[in-house]
Amino acid sequence: DKANYRHFMAKEIHEQPEVVGHTLARYIDMASERVSLPVKLPFDFKDIQRITITACGTASYAGYVAKYWFERMARLPVEVDVASEFRYRESPLRKGDLAIVISQSGETADTLAALRYAKAEGAHTLAVVNVPTSTIARESETVLQTLAGPEIGVASTKAFTCQLMVLASLAVAAGKARGELSEEDETKLVHGLVEVPRLMADALATELQIEKLAHRIAKSRDVLYLGRGTSFPLALEGALKLREISYIHAEGYAAGELKHGPIALIDETTPVVVIAPNDRVFEKTVSNMQEVAARGGNIILMTDAKGAAEATVDSLVTIVMPDMASAFTPMVYAVPVQLLAYHTAVVMGTDVDQPRNLAKSVTVE
Ligand code: M6R
């Protein structure tokens, strides 16, 4: 049931602080402020030499964000691939490898095939899934469940942010097990995770501003999304979300790749959504924004108050996000990104929950 919302997607976006909170409570022991996984892992992260993450669509972007976290916090090399490529690539896997698959439905054909391949190659397999009775959950060695609850809208929203919460907790656990994070580091990171649901609730307050902006986006033929670091996969996700439900052409790019081609697309008619929390790569993103502004691009900047004050760039609109010190910004910045796609689709009058040509679960190749 849609409660009082017009679409399931709206309901699911608004549910996120709650369901991400439930997921957090399953993976963190609040009393000791430690990560505490609900299952015992059949391997020790100390023995893992490489992680491969495989998934499709939005779930693959969750995997891409997680790559940054695992590499930084656990110093573990991570490869991310879409399942349709991974399954036929015959990537050599070894016993010391961990293959992570991510899926809301747990039934995506390519992701399932990737899981079976990894298993046959002798790698440890771990699935991050939302449906615990699914085929992927049944067939993988370890299952980490997301507690998003049923997701009805074809566009994935709450499943994505819950996947990020599970993966963030797992990356902290890996960092700790490998001796890359001290107890103090872990406590700090756990504090960062614990505040995410509240920050997501604060981020929902951008909705009115985004609703207005959607009227402008709805008139565009193309929209670009830029981000660096963990905001890069979120830019890919923002573009996918917009294409999927509003049918407006959108692309996401790593901000630093701009000058290697995509900058040729910038003109006065193309809105450029820049996802730029004031993090360690913020200044670099600001210089990319300046390049966009110099070519007449219309910037929609998503940043925090400090970022807004420091960004010496004329933006069309600045969406001021809550301050956060941790590396877990993608969960919070996912909110305005999803809202922008949602309200644009509403203005366009498309079938938001069941966009044309798409199925909720892709069980055929
Ligand atoms: O059920 P899964 O998470 O395996 O589905 C993967 C993709 O099909 C899915 O995320 C798709 O990209 C969404 N419609 C995106 O909103």
Residues whose N, C-alpha, C, O or C-beta is under 5 A from the ligand:
A	BS01	M6R	C56 G57 T58 A59 I102 S103 Q104 S105 G106 T108 V154 A155 S156 K360 V362
